Amino acid sequence: MTITMSRPVTEVLNKQVANWTVLYMKLHHYHWYVKGSDFFTLHSKFEEFYKEAASYVDELAERILTIGGRPVSSLKACLEMSSIQEAAGGESVEIMVQSVIKDFSTLVEELNEGIKAADAAEDEVTADMFIGICGSLEKHLWMLRAFLGQTK
């Protein structure tokens, strides 16, 4: 089987590289600046999330290279391309968690669109990658909502 580059798939992959790059720094910010009675819980959870984000940046970028594309690789380009906003600073614990819920929800929506693009390009490997990331994010969303006492 020959791997061929699909422009829509490469664009979705690059958007995900940008999203996860911005989210990586945002999660570090939250990890460093979380305070209060939930410090120990969230400090560890944010670290888990940013380590996961780092692995996705690498995995997604390497997929782009594998199919003949060029991954976005500057912070400026990532900020311009990303759907994820940087941390503002000074967020409360609840705002931090709500922001991560919003970001993970955005990623799930965009990954689902990416699955459609990958399916249309007959790129099962990329579709499978997106499905795996969605599964992880959906579990994180459930846990974060439970942390805030939300059902949905």
N, C-alpha and C positions, 0 to 999 in steps of 0.2 A: 504494500500500500504506500503510495506516495503522498506526502504531506504537502498541501498547497495553501498558500496564504489567502485568506478571505479578508478583504478590507473591513467589512462590518465586524467580524470576529476580532480582528486586531484592534479596532477602535474600542470595542467593549473591554478587551483585555487591558488596554492602556488606561482606560478610565478607571478600571479596578486597581491597577498599579498606583495611579494617582490617589485614589480614595484611600487605599490602605496605607500609603506613605503619610498622608496628612493625618489619618486616624492614629497611626503609630506614634506620632509626636503628641497628639492630643491626649492619648492614653497615658503617655509618659508624664505629661503635665498633671493630669489628674492623680496619677500615682504619687508624684512628688508633693502635691499640694492638698491632698485630702486631709481633713482634720475632723476631730470629734469622736464620738462614741463608736462610730462605724469604721474608724481608721484601720484597724487590723484586718477586718474583713475586706474592705474595698482596696486598701493598699495592695494586698495580695492578688485580688481579683483583677485590678487594673494591670498589674504586672503580667498575669496570665494572658490577658487580652493583648497587650502590646507584643508579647513574644509570639502569639499566634499571628498578629498582624505582620510581623517581620517575616514569618515563614511564608505568608501569602504573597507578599511583595516579591520575594525571590521566586516562588513557584510560578506566579503569573508572568513575571518578566522572562523567565526561562522558557515558558510556553510560547511567548511571542517570538523569541529568538528561534525556537524549534520550527515554527511555521514560516519563518522567513521575514518576520517583522522587526521593528526597532522599538524597544520599550522606552517609555518616557523616563528620563534619568536626571532631571534637575528639580530642585525644590520649587523654583519659580514655575516651571511647566506643570508640576503636580498641583500647586495651588490654583493655577489658572484652569486646569482641567477637572479638578475634583468637585464632587457634589457635597463633600464633607467640609464643614467650616472648622477653622482652628478654634482652640479653646480661647475664651475671652479673658480668663483670669478672674479670680475672686469668686468662682462658682461655689454654691453650697453643695453639700453631699447630694441632696435630692436633685438639684439642677444637673450635677455631673452625671448621675445615673439616668435621668430623663434624656440628656443629650446623647448618651451612648445608646439608649433605646431608639432614639430617632435615627441616629447614624446607622445602626445595625438594620433597622427597618428599611432605610434608603438602599443600603447595600443589597438586601434581599430582593427588593423590587428591581433593581438594576441587574442583578445576577439572573433573575427570572427572564428578563428581556435578553440577556446574553445567552441563556440556554436556547431560546428561540432562534437567535442568530446563528449559533453553533449548529443547531439541528438543520437549519436551512442550508448551511454550508457543508453538511454531512461531516462535521468535525465532532465525532463522538467523544474524543479525549477531552476537548475543552468543555463540552457540555457536562461531562462527568465531573470535571474539576469544579465547575460552577455549582453543580448539584451538591457535591460534598461540602463546599463552603456554606451554601444555604442551610444545609442540615445542622451544621455547627452553630450558625448564627441564630437559627430558630430556637435551638436549645438555650442559648445565651439570653435571648429575648424573654423566654418563659421564666428563667431564673431571675433576671433583672426586674421584670414586672412583679414577680412574687416578692422580691426584696422590698419593693415599694407598696406591696399590698394590693396590687392591681391584678385583675383577671385578664384584661386585654387592653 
